[in-house]
Amino acid sequence: MPERKAFEFLEHMADIYVAAYGRTLEEAFENAALAMVVSMTDVKKVEPKIQDIIEVKAEDECGLLYSWLERLLIRFEVDERLYSRFDIERIEQTAEGYALKAKVSGEFFDPEKHPSKVGIKAVTYHQMEIIKEEGRFTVKFVLDI
């Protein structure tokens, strides 16, 4: 049986347009985070030396995807933490909207060890969508570079 594709980069004029896939919404969000880090550096060089818990909330699923990716980007920009493993424990609907809890693993950014590819300025809502099909979830989003 062929291995499923985790994500792919789609054509876009100036930014990075990503489609991430999963058998569950959680897996699609994990692959979205992986695609973002792959855009930034060689993810194979990011060792799982530290673990953090990430929790985000939003009114809807697109907002949750935005908040998830933005939180990871902020952790990189402010705390210099670069992650390579993403384990979303749950995405659940709440009375206020949606909530996500994840365990992420990585290490502190080291420019000698982690070569820079592109600088991501922001996650955007532009062309963001979540597609649910039988046994497959696709999340699409644009990263502003």
N, C-alpha and C positions, 0 to 999 in steps of 0.2 A: 504494500500500500504506500503510495507516495506521501512524503511529509508535507503537511500543510504549511503554506506561506504565512509567516507571522505578520508581515507588513510589506508595503511597497511604496516607493516614492512616485507620485503622479506628476504629470507635466504642469508646470506653473511658470509664468513669465519671470517673476522676480523673487518669490519666496519659496518655501518648502511646503509642498502639498503632500499629505500622507494619508494612506488608507491602511488601517490596522485591523487585523482579523482575529476572531476567536470563536470557540465553540460556545462560550458564555460571554456575557457582557464584561465580567471581571477579566477574562483572558484578553479580550479586545483592548481594554484599558491598559493592561500590563504591556501588551505589544505596542500600544501607542507611546507609552513612556520609553520603552526600549528604542523605538524609532527616533524619538527626540534625542536620546543620548547618542545613538549611532550618528546622528547628524552633527553632533558636537565634537566627538572624539572616537578613538578606537576602543569600543566597549570591552573588547577582549583583554585590555590592559587594566581594567577597573576591577580590582579584587574586592571580594565581600568581607572586608575587615571590620566594618562597623554596621550596626543595625539601628534603624530608626522606625518609629511608628508614625504614619501619616494619616490624619483624619481630616476630611473635608466634607462640607455640606453645600447644597445648592437647591434652587427651586425646581429644576428639571434635570434630565440626564445630560443634555448638552452643557448646561452650567456646571454639572459635576465633572464632566470631562475637562472643561476649561479650568476649573479650580484644581483638579488633580495635577494636570500638566504645569499649571502656573506655580503651584506649591513646590514641585520638584525643581522648576527653573529658579525660583527664589532661593531654595536651599543651596543651589549651585552658586548663584550670584552673591548671596549674603554670607553663607556659612562655608562656602567652598567645598561642599559635599557633592560628590559625583556618584551616582548609583548605577549598578549594573544588573541587579536582581530585584524583581518586583513581585510581591505576593499579596494580591488583594484578598483579604479575608472575607470581605463582604461588601456588596452594594445593596442597599435596602431602601425601600420607599418608607418615608416617615410622614407624620402629620404635616410637617413643614416643607416636605419635598423629598430630597434624596440625600443619603449619607454613604460615605465610603470610608473603610478602614483598611489600611495596608501596612505590611512590614516590608521595608526596603533595605537593601544591603549595598554597600559600596565602600568608598574610602575618600579621604580628603584629596582634593585636586592637587596634582603635582605637574606643573608644566613640562618638567623633564621626562616624566613618565607618560603623561596623557597628552598626545599631540592634538592641537586645536585644528578643527576642520572649519566650521563656520560659527559665528557668534549669533545666538538666537536672542533677539531683542524682546520678543513677546509671543505668547500664544494668542491667537485671534479667534473670533467667532465666524470670520469670513469663510464661507463654504463648509462650515461645520455641519455634519449630519451623523445620525446614528441609524443604521439600517438593520432591522431585525428580520431574519429569514429563518426557515426551519433548520435548526442546528447550526446556525452561523450568524455571527454579529460582525458588522463592519462599522468602524468609526472613522470619519474623515475630518481632517482639520488642516489649517494652515499655520505655519510657524513664520513669523516675521523675522527676516534676517537683515 
